[in-house]
Amino acid sequence: MDPLILITVAVFLGVTALIGSAAMFLGGKSTNSLEDRLTMLTATGGTGSRRSDDDGPSLLASPLNETHSFADRLIAQVGDLRSYLDQAGVRSSPARFAALSMILGAVSTVACVMLHAPVWFTPVAAVLVAALPLLFVVFKRKRRINAFAKQLPDALELVSRALRAGHSLAAGFNLVGSEMPNPIGLEFTRCYEEQNLGIPLEQALEGMTTRVPNLDLRFFATAVILQRQTGGDLAEILDKIGTLIRERFKVWGQIQALTGEGRLSGVVLLGLPPVLFLVMYRLNPEYCQVLFTDPMGQSMLWVAIFLQFVGALVIRKIINIKV
C-alpha cells in the first residue's frame, strides 16, 4: 500500500478524533456556581441513585448542570458505561472517556505510520492503545470493589454501635463517612447527603448498591429496607452480617493458601512454552522458522496457541473457588 495514502488516512483520523473530542469536552457545560456547590454537597460525580429498574436517574440525585450530549446518548445505546465509570470511581463522562480512547488510537496510528511499521501492525497497535483507558478502568473498578468489601464489616460494626448509643441510622451513615477512608467513606457520605436532600433512604441505598456491586452490601441494604418496613433490632442484624462477612473472608484466605500451589503451577505451565520458544529462537532462529514457513508448522503453532488458551481456562476454573 502506498505510504502516502496511509499518512493521509492517519492524519484524517487524527484530526477527526481531535475535533470530536473537543466537541465532547466543551459540550453541555455550565458555570452556575450554585449548581456547582450543590453538586459538591451531594458528592456526585456521575449519575445518582435510581428509583427503579425502569425509571431513569433521580432528578434530585443528579447534578443540576448535567446535560446529556449526543455522544452520551450514543454511548448509552452501546452499554451502561456511565455506571461502569461510577463503579470504578472515575470522575469522567462517557463522552470524555470515549474521546480519550479515540485520541490514543489516532496517535498510535500516526506513530506507526511515522515509524514505517508493517501495515498489519498499525490497526492492532491502534486497538490495543485505544483499549488502555478501558483496561485502567477495569483494574481500578476491581481494586475499588475489593477495598470496599474489606471495609464493609468495620462500617457495619460502626453503624451498629451508633444505633446502640441512641443515634439514628442516618447519623450512623454520617459517622461512617467521617471516620472511615475511601471508598466506603465516600459512598456512605453520598448516601447520607442524598437522603438529607429529600431522596428516600431506600432509593439512596439502591443507588449505592448500583455504584458498588457487592453482594454483602446488597444484604445490608435489604436488611435496612425490611427493618424499616417490618421493624426489628437492626443493630443485631448488622452484627450478624458483619460476622458473616468476616467468616467469609477467613474461609477465602484459607482457600487462597490451599490453592497457592495450583496458581503457581499454572503460571509456570502457561509461561514455560512461550519463554522456551523465545530462548530457542534466540539461539537458533532457523530451527524455529519452520513454524512460520511450513504449512504443517503453522498449523501446529495455531493448535499450540489454542491449547494454551484452553489450559489457562481450565486452570482458572480449578483454582477460582467462589466463597
N, C-alpha and C positions, 0 to 999 in steps of 0.2 A: 504494500500500500504506500502511496506517495506520502512522504513525511509532511509535506506542505498541507495536505488535507487533514492529517492528524492534528497538526498545530492549529489549523483553523477551527476544527471541531472542538478542541480542548479550550481555546480562547472563548469560543461562543458559549460553551457550557459554564466556564468560569464567570463570565460577565452575567449570564442569566442567573446563576446562583447568587452572585453578589447583589443584583438588583432585587431578586425575590426575597433574600434575607433582609435587605434594608427595608423593604416594604413591610415585612412581618414584624421587624423590630419597632418601626415607627408607627404602625397602625394601632389604633384603638387605645392610645394613652391619654390620660387626663392629669391635670395639675392641680386639682382641687385639694387644698391642704386638709380640709375637714374630712374628706373621704380617706385620705392617706392616714390620718390619725385613727379613724375608726378601723381601718384595715390592720394597723399595728396593734390596736387594742384587742381585736379578735384573733390576732396571731395567725391569720390565714394567708397562705402563700399560693393557694390554688382554689379548688372547689371546696365548698363547705359540706356539712352533713346532708344526707339525703333523706327525704321524707319517706319514700318507699321505693320499691324497685321500678315502679312505673313513673313516678314523679321525677321532675328534674331537681337540680340543686336548690336548696332552700334560699330564698331571697335574703333573709337576714344573715345567713352564714356565708354568703358570697361577698367578695369585695364590691363596694358600690361603684368603683371605677372600672369594673371588669367588663370588657366587651369581647365578643367572640368574632374574630375576623373570618374571612372566607377560608383562610388556611386552617384555622382552628376547627371550623365545621367540616372541612375536607378530611382532616386527620381523624376527627371523631368518627367518621364513617368507616375508617380502616380498623381502628381499635381504640380502647379507652386508655390512650397514652397519658392523659392528664392524671388519672388515678394512679397509674404506674409511677409517674414522677412524684406524686404526693407520697406514695409509699416509700420511695427512696429518699424523701426529704430534700428533693431538688427544687429550688425555687425558680422555676422557669416554665414558660408556657410551651405547649406542644409545638406551636409555630416556631418559636426560637430554637427549640431543640432540633426540629427538622431542618431549620436553616443552617445550624452549625454542622449537621451531618452533610448537607449539600456542599457547604464551603470546603469541608475537609476532603470530600470526594473530588471536587473540582481542582483543588490544589494538588492532590495526589495525581490526578490525570495530567495536569500541566507539568509536574515534576518528572513523571515518567517519559513524557514526550521530550522534554529538555535533555534528559539523560540518555535518550535513544534506547529506551528499554524495549524488549520484544513486544510485538503487537498483542499477543495473548496475555501478557503480564499486566498491561495497562488497566483493563477492566477489573481484573482480580484485585489489583492493588487499590483501585478506587473503591470497590465494595468493602474491602477489609478496613481501609482507613475510615470510610464513612460509618462503619459499624462500631468504631471505637467509643463514641459517646453512649451508644446503647449498652455496650459491654460495661462501661463505667457505671451506668445507672443500675444495671443488674447486680453488679458487685456491691454497690452502695446500698441497694434495697435489701439484699440478703444480710449484710452486716448490720443494718439498722434494725431489721426484724429480729435477728438473733440477740442483739443488745437489749431490745425491748422485752423479749421473753425472759432474759436473765434478771431484769429489774422488776418484773411484774410481781413476784412473791413478796418482795420488800414493800412495794407500793400497796398491795392488798393488806399487808400487816399494818402499815401506817394508817390506812383508812379505817381498819377495824379498831385500832387503838383510839383514833379520833372519835369514832362513834361511841365507844365505851366511856370516853371522857365527857360525853354530852354534846359534842359538836354535830352539826348536820352533815349529810352526805356531801353536799356541795362544798362545805368547809373542809371536809376531808380531801376532796379533789384539789382544792386550792393549796392545802398543806403538801400534798404530793408534788404539785407543780413548783412550789417554792423551795422544797427541801431536797428533791431528787434531781439528778442531772438529766440531760437529754439522752435519748429521745423521749423517755416516758414523762419527764417533767414538762416538756413542751406539749405533748399530747393531752395530758391531764389539765394543763393550764388552758389550752384551747377549748377543751370540753367545758371547763368551768366558766370561761368568758362567754361561750355561746349560750349557755343556759342563763347567764346573767342578762344577756341582751334579749331574752324572751323566747329562745328556742326551747321546746320541751326537753327534759333530760333524756327521755327515750331516744329522741332524734339525735341529740348530741352524742350519745353513746353509740348509736348506729353509725354515725359519721366517723367516730374514732375506730370502730371495727372495720370500716371500709378503708381507712388510711393505713391501718396496721392489721393485715390479715393474719391474725394469730388465734388459734383455737381456744387457748386459755382465756384470752381477752373476751372472746365471744361468750364463753361460760360466765365470766364475770358480768358482762352486760345483760345476759339473760337472767342471771340471778337477781340483779338490781331491779330489772323491769318486773319480774314476778313478785319480788318482795314489795314493791310499791303498789302492786295491784291486789295482792292477797295478804300482805303482812308477814311477820316473822322476825326472827333475830338475824339481821343482816350481818352483824359483826361475827357471829358464829359461822355463818355461811362463808364469809370471806376468809376466815381462818382455815376452814376445811379446804377451800380452793387453793389457798397458798400452800398448805401441807401437801396436797395432791401434786402441785407443780414441782415442789422441791423433791418429792419422791420420784417423780418422773425424770428429773434431771439426774438424780442419783443412779437410776437404772440406765439412763443414756450414757453416763460416764463409765459404768461397768461394761456396757456393750462396746463402747469405743476402745476400752482396754483389751477386751477379748478379741475384737476384730482388727487390732493393730497389725498382727502378723499377716492377716489376709490383705490388708490395704498395702502394706509394704511389698508383699509378693506381687500384687497387681501392678504396682509401679515398676518393679523390676522386669516382670514379664512383658509389659507393654513398652517399656523403654529400651529393652535389650535389642530387639531386631533393628530398629532404625539406627541406633548407635553403632551396632556391629556393621551395618551397611555403610555408614559413613567412614568407619575405620578401613573397611575393605576397599572402598572407593578411593580413599587417600593413599593406600599402599599400592593398589594395583587397579587403576581405572579401567584398563582393557578387560579385565576379568568381569567387571560389573556392567560393561556396556552391552552385554548380551541381553540384559533385562530390558533395554530400551530399543535395541535394533532388531532383535529376533522376535517374530510373532509369538512363538511359544513363551519367550521370556516376558513379553508384555502381558500375556495372559496370566502367567504366574505372578507377576507383580501386582496386578489388579486383584487376583484372588487373595494374595497375602494381605493387601490393604483391607479388603473386606473382612477377612478372618480376624485381623487386628481389631477392627471396629466391633465385630460380634463378641470377641473376647472381652473387650472393655465393658460392653453392656452386661455380659454375664457376671463378670467380677463385681461390677457396681451393684447388680441385683443381689448378689450374695452378701456383700458387706453392708448394704444400706438397709438396716433394720429400723423400722419406724416404731417409736415408743409412744 
